[in-house]
Amino acid sequence: MEKNIEISILSQIYKNMLTEKQFEILDEYYNSDFSLSEIAENYNITRQAVRDNIKSGETKLYDLEEKLGLMEKTKKQEEIIKNINSKLDNIKTEDTEKINYIKNELKKLL
């Protein structure tokens, strides 16, 4: 997975484990595509301070994922749900109402 996407996902999962400033800086850098200079200007800090915030935020996110594994668990659950949906699509039955109900319930999990 591309690093930008990975950090973006991790920051959403572990948002409450970051400081507000760390989250905002990571969000602006990875999701809003702000430059280090733009972020530095927004927070009235140096570009180096922005870079340090980004690096410490990334480290914290990777440490949390290594310990808790929430992103990996979510990816596995999504794959299981997709497989179940695929199998449901291949069932030939008169009871499509039940199948549609199950599929709708699975969608709620995604």
Buried (B, 14 or more C-beta within 10 A) or exposed (E): EEEEEBBBBBBEBBBEBBEEEBBBBBBBBBEEEBEBEBBBEEBEBEBEBBBEBBEBBBEBBBEBBEEEEBBEEEEEEEEEBEEBBEEBEEEEEEEEEEBEEBBEEBEEEE
